[in-house]
Amino acid sequence: MIAETVCSAVSAAGLGIAAVTAYRRRFLMAARIAAYALVPIGLVMTGAVEWAADTAFSPTAWAGFGVLGGAWLLFVGTRAVERRRGGRRDRRAAAAGAQPDPVARQASAPSLGQASRPGPASRTDAADDFSDIEAILKKHGI
């Protein structure tokens, strides 16, 4: 009963503000305010406010919300564990047999001139690279 009264008062106040706004010749804004003002009274007329009030004070409804929250936590928790373990796709691939990847592992590695040298980069190559950088920095006074 109190909720319906409050919603009616909010709607009346909103329609009053819309009337003042329309008086100032801001009709688009007045129409928008009137639309927002009619929502609470519409909710009262449809019975949604009464349902919400009955739900808010019902222990059974709160227990239902608790059960829904627990189900949501279980769902999120199982998804997190599944992602951490590798997911369903990895298990399906293992069950189907070791199929080769469509893209070779070497193809995804960056090619920065490493292909021309057969072995790993030596320490002297890295030192030469840094000496060039040092020369450039010294040239610019850094």
Secondary structure, 3 states (H helix, E strand, C coil): CHHHHHHHHHHHHHHHHHHHHHHCCCHHHHHHHHHHHHHHHHHHHHCHHHHHHHHHCCHHHHHHHHHHHHHHHHHHHHHHHHHHHCHHHHHHHHHHCCCCCCCCHHHHCCCCCCCCCCCCCCHHHHHHHHHHHHHHHHHCCC
